[in-house]
Amino acid sequence: MKKKVGIINCFEVSTRCSGSGCFKAFNNKGDSFENYDGEAELVSFVHCNGCSEDSVEQVVARAQRMKKVGVTTIHLSSCVRSKCSFYKEFIDALSKDFEVIGYTHGSAKKKT
């Protein structure tokens, strides 16, 4: 079965980032995508809605729309991992319905 992937990136960072690092990693099967075969398909690329009290709910709502188009695995972009105070909460909430990978490119370990 073809793996269908979605990426959620940071709204703030998206104002100055094209997402090319995430796409390059996916297309080259590098970094967080290194275990994917040629059948994996990037189906959706969205950003959060910015930092607010309902950030987690908004990300979950976007993820549910991804689910409707077949996404089963969500990658939180590396910018979410490095910049977002909701990172852990996003992982916890999204893990209820998806396989969640906590970065897209760069080091696999989160810097603390």
C-alpha positions in Angstrom: 0.0 0.0 0.0 1.3 3.4 -1.0 2.2 5.6 2.0 0.5 9.0 1.9 2.3 11.7 3.7 1.4 15.2 4.9 3.7 17.9 6.2 2.7 20.6 8.7 5.0 23.6 8.9 5.1 26.7 11.0 3.0 29.6 9.8 5.5 32.2 11.1 8.4 30.6 9.3 6.3 30.0 6.1 6.3 33.8 5.6 10.0 33.6 4.8 10.5 29.9 3.8 9.5 28.2 0.5 9.3 24.8 2.1 12.0 23.6 -0.3 14.1 21.9 2.4 11.1 19.7 3.3 10.4 18.9 -0.4 14.0 18.2 -1.1 14.3 15.8 1.8 11.1 14.0 0.6 12.1 13.9 -3.0 15.6 12.6 -2.2 14.3 10.2 0.4 16.7 11.9 2.9 16.6 12.8 6.6 13.2 11.9 8.0 12.1 10.3 4.8 15.0 7.9 4.3 13.0 4.8 5.0 10.3 5.5 2.5 10.2 3.7 -0.8 9.4 5.0 -4.2 5.7 4.4 -3.6 5.4 7.1 -0.9 3.4 10.1 -2.0 3.5 13.6 -0.5 -0.2 14.4 -0.6 -0.5 17.6 1.5 1.6 20.5 2.8 0.0 23.0 5.2 1.0 25.4 7.9 -0.4 25.8 11.4 -2.5 28.9 12.0 0.1 30.7 14.1 0.5 30.7 17.9 -2.8 31.1 19.7 -4.8 29.4 22.4 -6.4 27.0 20.0 -3.3 26.2 18.0 -3.5 22.4 18.8 -7.2 22.2 17.8 -6.5 24.1 14.5 -3.6 21.7 13.6 -5.8 18.7 14.4 -8.5 20.1 12.2 -6.1 20.5 9.3 -4.8 17.0 9.9 -8.4 15.7 9.7 -8.8 17.3 6.3 -5.5 15.6 5.3 -7.0 12.3 6.5 -9.9 12.7 4.1 -7.4 12.6 1.2 -5.7 9.5 2.5 -2.8 10.9 4.6 -1.7 8.3 7.2 1.6 9.8 8.2 2.3 13.4 9.2 5.6 15.0 9.5 5.9 18.1 11.6 8.4 20.3 9.8 11.8 21.0 11.3 10.8 24.6 11.9 7.9 23.4 14.0 10.3 21.3 16.0 12.8 24.1 16.5 10.4 27.1 17.0 7.1 26.0 18.3 6.1 25.8 22.0 3.2 23.5 21.0 5.5 20.9 19.4 5.0 18.2 22.0 1.2 18.9 22.2 1.0 18.6 18.4 2.7 15.2 18.5 0.5 14.0 21.3 -2.8 15.1 19.6 -1.9 14.0 16.1 -0.6 10.6 17.3 -4.2 9.5 18.1 -5.0 9.2 14.4 -1.6 9.3 12.5 1.9 8.1 12.5 3.8 11.3 13.4 7.4 12.0 12.6 8.7 15.0 14.5 10.9 16.6 11.8 11.5 16.7 8.1 15.1 17.6 7.5 18.3 18.1 9.5 19.1 16.1 12.6 16.7 13.5 13.9 17.3 14.6 17.5 15.5 17.6 18.9 17.9 20.2 20.3 16.8 21.2 23.8 
